Every structure is written in C-alpha cells, then in structure tokens.
Amino acid sequence: MNSWREHLRQRVGKFFRIHGIDGPLAVPIAFGAVLLLAFVKLAEEVMEGATRVFDEAILLALSTPGDVAQPIGPVWLQESVRDFTALGSTDVLTFITLSVAAWLLPFSEKRRTA
C-alpha cells in the first residue's frame, strides 16, 4: 500500500505528463503552488485573528516608546517605504499595465501578448 506522499507524487506526475509539462518547468510550478498554499493558509489565520498578538508585538517594537503612532527610524526612511508601498497601488499598476500594452501593440507587433 502506497503512502499518501507516493500517491500525491504519482497524481502530480500524471497531471504534468497529461498537460505536457516537463521536469524543468514542473519544479517552479510546484514551488509556486506551495507558496500559494502557504499564502492562503496565512491569510486564513489573519482573517481568523490568530496572528493579532504577533502583529501587535511587531507594531509596538517598530514604534517610538510612549507614542505608538510614531514609527522608529529617520523620516527619510519612512517616506521611502511609503513611496515604495504606493508603487503597488491600483493607479500605478493600471498605468504600468496600459503603458506596456500600448507599447507592445504598435512597436513589437505582439498583439496577442499585449
């Protein structure tokens, strides 16, 4: 009788063979799947509030003693981190996506990629 690990390995191997995914490509796909699973599990714990104590401890450790609204570190670092965070905003990502699509259409003739 096979263990569950062997059974899982056979099922995943069969899936990759059916879809034409070879060994070198299977490793990053499997790694991505594990990372996605870890993210989903962590998100579930956060939604349940199981990480609240840990989150509060980190926030308190990174704030000025006596004033939790004031983070530690120089002002330039705080501004840099804020600006870097803003790069992931919906507006910036939409602008970058539309810019790349507009560039791909006329110049590189990769209309399907755009």
Contacts in CASP RR format, 6 or more apart in sequence:
PFRMAT RR
TARGET T0000
AUTHOR 0000-0000-0000
METHOD contacts of the structure
MODEL  1
MNSWREHLRQRVGKFFRIHGIDGPLAVPIAFGAVLLLAFVKLAEEVMEGA
TRVFDEAILLALSTPGDVAQPIGPVWLQESVRDFTALGSTDVLTFITLSV
AAWLLPFSEKRRTA
2 10 0 8 1.000
12 30 0 8 1.000
13 26 0 8 1.000
16 22 0 8 1.000
16 23 0 8 1.000
16 26 0 8 1.000
16 29 0 8 1.000
21 29 0 8 1.000
42 51 0 8 1.000
45 51 0 8 1.000
59 68 0 8 1.000
60 68 0 8 1.000
62 71 0 8 1.000
62 72 0 8 1.000
63 69 0 8 1.000
63 70 0 8 1.000
63 71 0 8 1.000
63 72 0 8 1.000
64 70 0 8 1.000
64 71 0 8 1.000
64 72 0 8 1.000
71 78 0 8 1.000
86 92 0 8 1.000
100 114 0 8 1.000
101 114 0 8 1.000
102 114 0 8 1.000
104 110 0 8 1.000
104 111 0 8 1.000
104 113 0 8 1.000
104 114 0 8 1.000
105 111 0 8 1.000
105 114 0 8 1.000
END
